[in-house]
Structures are given as C-alpha cells and as structure tokens.
C-alpha cells in the first residue's frame, strides 16, 4: 500500500521552545550552505533508550498492542533528481511532523528514536530536540532528530540515534546525504561531544563522517549489532527452527497454567516491579514510572508500542514492552520474577512466542531480540561459530529462537577541543575513568544509579 507524500513548506523553528515539538510556527526556506545565527538552535539533548531483551528466558514489556496495517513503502518520489533543500528546526508544525513520522515508520532499518514523539520522551531527562529536514520539490526525502543536553553547566552533548533517515527511493541519495551531512556537521561542531549511530544499512553515512574527521566511537551509546528473527516464513516453519527444548515448551505452557495477555497502561507499575526483580539479579535499577508512562503514551498513540504480560495461574511473573518501526519489532523494556517453581516454566520465552505470533499477524518483518556484544558478533558473523560456552549465558539464550546476528554501521563521534578529547580517551580506557564515564551515562539517561531503562544512550 502506498501513500501520497504531503507537500509541506519548511517551517521556522521556535528557538525558545524546549522539550516539546508540537508548537506551530511560521515558514521560511533555508538553502545550504548559507546560515544565519537566528537559525542556530541552542538546544540540549542526547540519547536513545534501548535496553533490548537481555535473555530469551526473560520477559519484555510494551504498551497496549495497537493493530496497524503492514508497513507500506514510503510515498513514491519523482524519478528526476532535484536540488536538495535542508532546514533546521526546533518546533516543526503538525504537517511537517506528520510527514516526518510517516517517512520514519515506513523506512526499513529505522527506529522509534527518530519519531517526533521521542523528543517529548527524552525531554523528561533534560534533552531538547533539533530536527533536520531535507526536501526535493517540497517533498520530504530525509531528515534527522538530533538530541542535545547540557552537562555540568558547560558540557554540551549531542546524539543522533539511528539517523539520518533517507527515503529509500530517492533518485540521488548521495546528493541528499551530502546536503544533510553539511547541516549535521554544523550542528555537531557546536557541541563538545557528538555521537552518531547511523541506521541499519547506512554504511555510507559512517564512511562520509569518518572522511570528515569523525572517528569510530567506543562509547557504547548503541549496541554494535543485534540478533533478529525473520517473520516472513510460515509460523510453523518459524517454530520448527526453535531449539528442541523451546519447541517442547510451546506445547506445554497451557497445561502448566502459563498464559500471555495484552497489557495496557495500568500494567506499567507491574512492569517496573518485575524489572526490579530482574535488576536485583543483574545489578541495575528500572527507570522512573513517569518516564515509562510517557514512553508508553507517546509511542502508543502512534501505534508503535505494545505491552505483553505473562502469567502463571493468573499471577503475573513476566512483562515486556516492544516498540515497532520500519517493519521491525524491538524489545524495549522487560522484567521477570523467577522465584519459586514459576522460574522453571520459561514464561519469558512464552511471552516472546506470543509476540512472534502477534507481530507476524500484523505483517511485520523482523523481531529484534536485542544487542549482542562485539565478541559474539565477531565469532558468529566473521568466524562462522554458532555457539560457545565462553559467550554470556544471557546472550546465548537468545539463540534458541534461531535468529540471525547482524551488525549496525560503525558508530562515530566528534569530541572537541583537544583537551576534552584526551580526557575522554583516558576515561574510556582506564578502569577508574570508565567508572566515571558510566556515571555520566547514567546521568544522561535521566536515572540515578545504574539503570536498565536505557542500556544505551
């Protein structure tokens, strides 16, 4: 199914707004490269939240399931390339935001962290948004949601999670990318630290930024890669690929009193309670309830979040939040109380099985089980190793679903000036410095103490 692309006039951002993106504004077109100081936003923000699913026998949770039609292709574009016009805005109008959200939702390899509502979610942790929009013939062909936050009163940190997003059918991708990177680079050089994780398949973004003086990032602001399950085969074929033990459980859960239901906002306190149980075992703290409520509300109203609760004889022991974007269902938050006999029933795996069926019914392409460490990615992708006792058990448990490992494009960073870069390099290479860096990450995530609410920035 295809949709006509709305033609929109580039609105001028409201530089006084912070943390919200819904205020309408006037309009003006900005053509690169000329800029004026009035069009440069002094915004704060940086960070995407993605805990992923830590283990296959762990539950996940998500906002109320909202039925959506299978992800269609983005609106068709004119065959002939046209000049690229890029605007930089802090408060786009509703028409612009609607066009942007459609592009993000319907482009494979993107994430909910590029939807406009993510700015509202991250505002709770002190971030402010800046949007970049690229147009050809007044049609939106690309963009990026940039997040920025001020730390310690002087340290500005910028982050671009899984962007920029470019229409997959754009006739001249290099021209659109070059124009967007020109503006992105201007924004980045106004920050002390800038982290960019390109979306899946966008290796040309990493290469172009490395050529502009950026360097590969070791900050861990996003996973190096992940593990996903292809949902396009028939359901019975998907199940046939499961491990022998998991296939057996799919026939026994009902007789053991295991049931998975769809949850809603009333189950969010339950989710956090179950996350606290998991946190006690794994050494993290769940995010604040207000944050999770905002995430659920903002993504749920767009149909991009769903919540599942696993029960044993009517008692909830597992809960998982998934988010949906670009044909991909991703584990976002999850918790599991495995005390007593219920811990032996693989209830989190039952939740995932329900999520697989739910996602397939709605025509989604992949289920993402969450990030894998670099060592596993190297072994599995580069060396062809399928299993190893040296891998973390929580990561190995994902493999029972018979998915496929994959790598994201290289994350990049820009750290300025030199003295800050040297300090930062020390902090990421020495044990004492790494503890300081971890503390800073937790502050940026908006949660005191180590948090599972945002495993990555």
Secondary structure, DSSP 8 states (H G I E B T S, - for coil): ------B---B---TT--S-------B----SS---GGG-----B----------TTS--B-S---------------SS----EEEEESS--HHHHHHHHHHHHTSTT--GGGSTHHHHHHHTTT-EEEEEEEEETTEEEEEEEEEEEEETTTEEEEEEES--EE-TT-TTHHHHHHHHHHHHHHHHTTSSEEEEE--TT-HHHHHHHHHTT-EE--S-SS-SEEEEEE--S-HHHHHHTS-HHHHHHHHHTGGGTEEEEE--GGGHHHHHHHHHHHHHHHT-B---HHHHHHHHHHHHTTT-EEEEEEEETTEEEEEEEEEEETTEEEEEEEEE---GGGGGS-HHHHHHHHHHHHHHHTT--EEEEEEE-HHHHIIIIIS-----TTS-HHHHGGGGG--EEEE----EEEE-SHHHHHHHHHHTTSHHHHHHHHHHHHHHTT-SSSBSTTS--
